[in-house]
Amino acid sequence: MSFDVNYFDGESSRTHKATLSVNSLAFTISYTSVNNIHKIVSWEIPAIKKSGIYTKDFISFTYGDTFPFQRIESADKNFIDYINNNAQKNLNNSLDVLLHKSKNRSIVFLLLTLITVGVATYFYIIPAVATGFATTLTEKNVIDFGDYVFRVLSTDLEINEDATKSLQEFADEMTVDSTFPLKLYVVESDEMNAFALSGGKIIVFSSLLEKIETESQLAALIGHEISHIENRHVLKNIARNFSGAIFVSVLFGDINGATAVLMDNAHMFSQLSYTRDLEKEADIFGLDIMRNSNVDLHGMPELFEILQEETMIDVPTYLSNHPMLKDRIEYTEKIANE
């Protein structure tokens, strides 16, 4: 069976009008060269590869493993039908046939592929790049950024100097191998809240502090927030929230632009909500800090029990940002009992 094809010999850019004969072993290509010499070329089936670019009305194949390849192209409907219906498996597969018998199927498949790639990029690649940016900042960058955020927030904070001094002294007695200089503040507020800032600052609201009954519970609170600082959870979390803008800046090498995105949203740092994985990492890291400080590890589940009791009265900010208290009580108590 013979078909009309265009043949490219891989040695020149010239197109040769050719006749293709097909059997179970080979493609045989017959054509007349520019010197009016009749030539015959044989392609063995195992070395023939179908081009990835073809449609219902066009098909092409390449031959060989060394560039530049020989190639044939054809818009011969009979040839296309033959390939789709009778060709060897290595030249065509069922997915090829399904897609390329119909332009509509090809378009739908392409759109679905683009949508899938787009969704994967949005939910996985972009957040991963943004989170990676948070880990590449130098320690000085992280500290400077935390100082900037604190200046923005401090205009609305009523700091209790005496309580701050006592809390700082307590934290200084804990054994913490911290990358960043730790500075704690007690803020007068009716909110049950506490949060960490990049670079070492921890803010504890007075209402939460008043609920804490033992030193081990206080050490648990401080250890947990230190964990967020040391693992850069603060930056990673807000970077994910603004991952699109940060991704574009990082993609084009504009680190200053990425940092500006974070600075422009400094006011959000007091209301961050961490994922379950980040919270669990902070809990376990905090227990290690307590262990190194020779503090009773039961202070961690006890702290969560106090917070859980408060949910029967209200849903304070600190609790809304720290979900799954029941689970956290269970796994921290299990670790404490080991």
N, C-alpha and C positions, 0 to 999 in steps of 0.2 A: 504494500500500500504506500502511495507516494503523496507528499504534501508540499505546498509552496511555503518557503521560509526565507528569511534574510539571514545570511551567514557572515559572521565577523571572525577573521582568522587569528586574531590576537597579536598580529604583527603590524597591522596598519589600521587606520580608522575607516578604511573603505568598506562599504556594504556590498556584499555579493548576493545577487539573486540566485537562489539555489533550490534544488529539489531534494526533499528528505524522504528516504525509505526507512521503514521501521520494522524490526523483527525482534524476537525475544532476546537476542544477544547484543544487538548494536543498533545505533543510528548510523545510516550511511548518507553522507551529504555529497551531492554532485553539483558542481558549478563551473563556470568558465571564468578564468582569471583575466586580469586587465590585458595580458599578452595574448588573449584569445586561445589559451591552453585549457583543455578540459581536465578538471581535477576531481578526484574522489577522496573524501576524508571519512574515516570510520571512527565512531565514538563507541567505546565499550560501555554497556549499561551501568556497571557499578561506579564508574567515574563521572556519570552525568548528574548534575544537580539542577533542580528547578529554582529559578529566580524567585525571591520573595515578593517581587513586584509584578503582579499580573492580575487580570480582570476576567470577566466573562468573555470579552472580545479580544483578549491579547494574552499571549503566553510566551515564556522564554526559558532557555536552559543554558547552563554553562558547562564547560568540560575541562577537566584537569585540576591539579592541585597547585599549580604555579601561576602567579600573576605575570603578565596579562592572560586572562582566560580566553579560550575560544567561546563563541556564543552564537546561539540561533534565536531568532524572534519570529513569531508568526501571528497573523490575524486570521488565518485560515480556519473557518468554523469547523470544517471536517476534522482538522488536526486537533483542535481544542476538544471537540466531542470525543475523539478517539482517546486522547490522553485521559480525560475525565472518566471514561467508561471502561477502558481496556488496558491502560498502561500498568507497568510493573509497580509493585508497592513502593519501591524506593524512589520512584519518580512522582508519585502522587499518593496522598493518604485521604482517608475519609473526611477529615476536617477540611482539607484543601478543596475537595469536591463540593462539600456542603456549602462552603463560603463562596467559592468562585463560580458556581453555576448561577448565582444570583448577585447582581450588584447590590440589591437591597440588603442581602445578608451580610455582604462585605462591609457595607456602611454601618449597619447595626453593630456588627462585631467590633469595628474600629471605635465606634462611639462608646461601647461598653468597656473596651480596653482603656480608652482615655479617661472615662469616669472612674474606673478602678484605680488607675495610676494617680488620678487627681485626689481621690479619697485617701489613698495610702500616703500620698505626699502631705496632705493637710493634717492627718491625724497622727502620723508617725514620723515622717522625715523632717518636716518643719519643726515640730516640737523638740525632736532630738537635736537638731542643729542649734536651736535657741537654748536648750538646756546645756549643750556642750559649750556654748559661749560663756555661760556662768562659771564653768570650771576652768576656763582659760584666763580669766582675769587674775592679775597679780594680787598678792596680799595687800599691797598698798592701795590698789584700785578698790578692792573690797572694803577696806577700812575707810577710805575717803568717801566712798559711796554711802556707807552706813552713817558716817558723820553728817553727810548732806541730808539724808532722810531724817535723822534725828533733829536736825535744825528745823526742818519743815514741820515735823510733828510737835516739837516742844512748845511751839507757840500756843498750842491748845492743851498742854499738860501742866497740871499743878503738882510739882515735885515736892515731896515731903523730905526735906534735907536730913532730919534726924533718923527717920526710918531708912532712908537710902544709905546712910553711913553704916547702920547696924547690918543691913542686908549685905552690903559690900564686904564687911568684915567677916560675915558668915561664909560667903562665897570664897573669900581669899583663903580660908582654912581648909577648903576642900582640895583634894589632890586632883588637879586637872592639867593635863598636858595639852594646853590650848595653843592653837596657831595664832590666835588673835588676843589682844588685851581685853579682858573681860571688865565691863563696867555696868553695874546694875543700878536701877532707879526704882523708887517706889512712888507711885502717882496716886493722888487722892481721887477716888472715883467710886461711884456706886456699882459700877460694872464689875462683873466677875471675869477679869481678863488678864492675860499676860502674853507677851510676844517678844520675839527676838528680832534684832536687826542685823544686817550684814556687818561683819567686822568686829563683833564682840559686845554690842549693847543689848541689855535685857531690860524690859519694862514690865513691872509687876504692879497691878492695881491693888489698892489698899483693901478693897472688899474681898478679894481672893485671898490676900495675905491673912486677913482676920479669920478665915475659915480653917487655916492650916493649924494643926494641933501639936505636931511634933517636929523635931529637927530632921528626922528622916523623911518626913513628908515634904518639908521645905527643900531638902537636898534633892528629892525626886523632881520637884518642879524646876529647880535651877539646872539640874543635870539634863533634863529633857530639853530645855531651851538652849543650853550649850550645844547639845547635839545638833539642833537645827543650824546653829552657827557654824560648827566645825564641818558639817557635811554640806554646807552652802545651800541648804534647803530653801532658805529665804529667796535667794537669787534665782535658783532653779525654778521655783514655783511661779514667781512673777514673770520670769522669762517665758515660761510655757503659756501664761495668760496673754502675753503680747508677742507670741512666737512669730506671727506673720511679719510684723514690722521688723523684729530683730533678725529674722531669717534673711530678709531682703538686704539689710545693712551688712550682715556677715558675709552674704553671698558676694557683695561688691567690695568687700574689704573695708567697709566703713565702720570700724569699731566704735569711733566716737558717736556715730549715729545710733548704734545699738545701745550704748550707754545713755544717750540722751532720752531714748524711749523709756528706760527704767526711771531716770530722774524725773521725767515729766509725770510719772505716776507714783511718786514717792508717798503720797497720802494713802495709798492702798495697803501699805505694808502692815498697818495695825489691824487689818481685817483679812489677812490671808487665810485661806482654808487649805490645809494640806491633804494629800491623798492618803489612803490607808497605808500604803507601802512606806511613805515617808514618815508617817506617824509611828509605825512599828519600828522602823530603823532608829528613830529618835528615842523611843522607849528603851530599846535594847542597848543602844549606845549610852543612854542615861544611866541604866543599871550598871554598866561597866564603870562609869564615873563614880557611882555610889560605892561599888565594891572596892575600887582603888582608894576611896576616902574612908574605908572602914565604917560605912554607914549601913544600918539595917535595910536590906533590900525591900522589906515589906512596906517601906514607906511609899513605894511607887503604887502598888495596888490600893493602899489605904488612901492615897491622894485621889485616885480615880473614884473610890467609893464615896468620898466626901463630895466630889463633883457630881456623882450620880444622884446623890440625895438632893442636890440643889435643883435637879431637873423636875422634881416633884413640885417645886415652888415656882420656878421660872426657867427660861431657857437662855442663860447668859451668853455673852459673846464668846467667852473662852470655851464653853461647851459646844456651841454651834460650830466652832472651828476644830473641834477635837471629837469626831464621831466615833461610834463603835466602842463606847466605854465598857460595856459588858465583856466584850471580847478582850479588851486590853487588860481588864482586871484579871481575867482568867489566865492569860499567857504570862503576865508579869508576876502573878502570884506563883505560878508553876516554876518560873525561873528562880524566884526568891526562896522557894522551898527546896531547891536542889542542893 
